[in-house]
Amino acid sequence: MQTQGCQSLGLLLRGPRGTLRGKMKPSARSRIRIGSGPNLSEGSQVPEPLTEETIRLAADGDADARRHLVEATLDAVWARAMRLLRRRDEADDIVQETYARALAALADWDPRGRFEAYLARIATNLVLERWRRARPTSGLEPDLVSPDAAEPWKTVAGDEEQRRRLAAVWQAVRRLGPEPRAAFLLYHAQGESCEAIARTLQAPVGTVKTWLHRSRRAVRREAEAILTGRDAPRCAECGDLT
């Protein structure tokens, strides 16, 4: 497999426009617990941007403020979870747990920071916890080479060979250690800067850049090995990423 440069990886992972098809399903939205009153519904309107006053009211238990807080940030949190996990059911679980933790700890939120960044850290940490519990996988999994494997992504995978290529890259990414994998996907699939990733993962920028450099080499090597049916040689870079 020939994948040239960082732009090729980004294009393969997030597609030409870097956007997701669809949003969180209404059935999953309705399971987000926001306090008294009705939960989120399919017909929820796009709310106004968050303010400190809204967050303060939400911390005091105001149901309308809590609903506003969730509706104003839900799409971004769900998109992050989807780009990290690529499985709708797992992303839905992460979103629900993210808001459960965030709403329970609203009184401790530091208003000097952006609430959206606070949610991003919670969601990313939950994904890291999930990855640490998961067992390593090998080979191409059947669901990753099916015709719907690229969904809900707008990707360049338009035929069987491209779908296999995309699936191999994703399988290789899943072999990275939790923090390097998060850095890799936040950079290539989410389009975040090294500085933003460093803040989310609470790591030095230099460490993030090292993870990215080594991850790119490991992913290309592993993906080619998966496609050709041979074992990828283990190296110092790969070992440092587990």
Summary of the structure (lengths in Angstrom):
residues: 242
radius of gyration: 18.9
end to end distance: 23.1
largest distance: 57.8
contacts: 702
relative contact order: 0.13
helix: 62%
strand: 1%
